[in-house]
Amino acid sequence: MTAAKKTSAQTKVHNLETFSLLWLDAEVNTTEDNKRAQKRLRSIINHLEIFHDQNECQQYINSCSEHDRVVLIISGRLSKELIPQLHNLRQVSAFYIYCWDKKAYKDWAKQYSKIKGVVVQLDDLIQQITMDQKDRGKVEEPMCMNFYNVSGNVDKSMTELNGQFIHSLLLIDVLIRMKSSDTDKKKLIQLCEEEFSDNDHQLEIVHEFEGYYKPKKAIWWYTRDAFVYRMLNKALRVQNIELLLLFRFVIHDIYQRLTQHQCQDTVRVYRYQAMYADELNTLQNSIGQFISINSFFSTSSDRDTALKFMKRTTISNDLRGILFDIEADPRVVKSKPFADISSLSYFSQESEILFMVGCIFRLINIYPDDKENIWIIKMQLAENNDNELKKLFDQLKADYGGGENEADLKFFGDVLQHMGKYDSAEKVYIDNLFICTIGSLISSMTSIQHYRSSYFICNVFASGDGGNASNTERHEPE
C-alpha cells in the first residue's frame, strides 16, 4: 500500500496490518522535508495515507473497521474543528498536532485523552510516534476471543457464538496439520514486496526473511516488531484466509517450537491490555465460560513487567486498563502448547510465556483493583473437556478436518465451507485443482452451490416473504 497514491476516501481501505497512519495537512507535500518525513513515518507504520482535504480524511476514517486502529497527524489549523468530531471513534487511537505555535494548542489539547502530542519540530514528531507505537502496538492491538457457553440454557445468539468458537478451533487445527511448500513462501514474499514497495526498511527485513528464515527461528521472527508479527496477528484476528494459507508454514513452525519447549511446571503469568467498556462487559457476562484466544497470546511471568505497559502508556477515557492473571498447568491434557520463549525470542531479555493460537481458558473472575486503577481478569488454562464441546469438535474434525491425519487444501476447503465462507472455500478448491481428483473437485463445488442455495432459501422464509424470492436481496455469510 502506498502513501500518496490513494487519497480518495471512497477507496476501500486495504491494510494487512492493524494500524494506519494518516497525515492531514493542506501543505503536507509542499516541502522536501515533509516528503522525506513520509518515508521515515512509513517505517513506523507501513500503511500511510496523505490527505489535503479534511472531508476526505474524515470519510476515510469512518470507513475503517472498528477493529482497526488509526493514528492521525493533523495540522493545528484543522485540529480544533476535526478532533472533537473524531475523538470518540473507536478506530481512532491517537492524534498528533503538528503546528507552528505549541502554546496555541497545548492547553486546549489537555481535554482530549487521545491527543498524544503537540509538536513543532518534525524530528520530534517522528521520534514521539516511534516511541509511542512500540507500546501502542502491543497494548491496543484488539484481542480476538470466542466464547463457549457450557450451560444447557442457550439461546440462538449463544448457539451461534458456540459455533464460532468451535469453527475457529477447527480452522487452526487444520492449519497446523497442513503441509506447506516452497511456493507458499515465494507467494508470501511476493505479496510483501508489493505491500512494502514504498517502505525500504520493511522491504529489507522481508528479503532478510526470504534468505534466512528457518523453522527453528520461527518464534524469533514472530516476536520481532516487523511484518510477520503485524500481518499474522491481523490475519488471525479477521480470518484472512488467503494470508493464513501463506503463513501456515510459520504457524506450524511456531507450534512445533512451543511443543518442543513446553513448560513443564504450572506457571502464573500476566498480560496488560487496553479494552473498551463493552468488551469488558462481555467478559463479565461470561464468567465460568470457556474462552478461546484466536491469536498468539503473549504473557509475562513477571507481574511488574506486564504493568510496565500501563505506566508507559496513557490510554484514552473510553478504554479500560486490564491485567490478565492466568494460571496454566501443562498437565492439562489436549491443551495447546505454551512455553517460556526467552531463549527463542527476538527480545531475549523479556520473561515471556507464549501461548499457541487456539488456547482455551476458563474465565474464573473479574474484579477492579482500585489501588492500581485497573481491572483484574482471572483465567485458567483449560482443556476442551466439556462433553458437548468435545463431542462436537471431534465429530467436525473427523467429518471436515481429516481427523488426526495430515490435512490438505481439500480438508481446509471443507472446513471453510462448513463455516459458511463459501467464496473462500471455492477459491481453495480451485487452487487445489491440480492435486485433487476431478470427482472430488466436482463434489466439493456442488456442495458449495447446495449450501449457498439453502442459505438463500432460509433467508427468504426467515424474512417473512413466504418464498417471494424476487423481493429478497441475496447475501452470503462471507
Secondary structure as UniProt FT lines:
FT   TURN            4..5
FT   TURN            9..10
FT   STRAND          19..24
FT   TURN            26..29
FT   HELIX           32..42
FT   TURN            43..44
FT   STRAND          48..51
FT   HELIX           54..63
FT   TURN            66..67
FT   STRAND          69..75
FT   HELIX           76..86
FT   TURN            87..88
FT   TURN            90..91
FT   STRAND          92..98
FT   HELIX           103..109
FT   TURN            110..111
FT   TURN            113..114
FT   STRAND          115..119
FT   HELIX           122..139
FT   STRAND          145..148
FT   HELIX           156..177
FT   HELIX           182..195
FT   TURN            196..198
FT   HELIX           200..212
FT   HELIX           215..217
FT   HELIX           218..223
FT   TURN            225..226
FT   HELIX           227..238
FT   HELIX           241..246
FT   HELIX           248..260
FT   STRAND          267..276
FT   HELIX           277..284
FT   TURN            285..288
FT   STRAND          290..293
FT   STRAND          297..300
FT   HELIX           303..312
FT   TURN            317..318
FT   STRAND          319..328
FT   TURN            330..331
FT   TURN            333..334
FT   STRAND          338..340
FT   TURN            342..344
FT   TURN            348..349
FT   STRAND          352..355
FT   TURN            357..358
FT   STRAND          359..369
FT   TURN            370..373
FT   STRAND          374..381
FT   HELIX           387..400
FT   TURN            403..404
FT   HELIX           409..418
FT   TURN            419..420
FT   HELIX           422..431
FT   HELIX           433..435
FT   HELIX           438..462
FT   TURN            463..464
FT   TURN            466..467
FT   HELIX           469..471
//
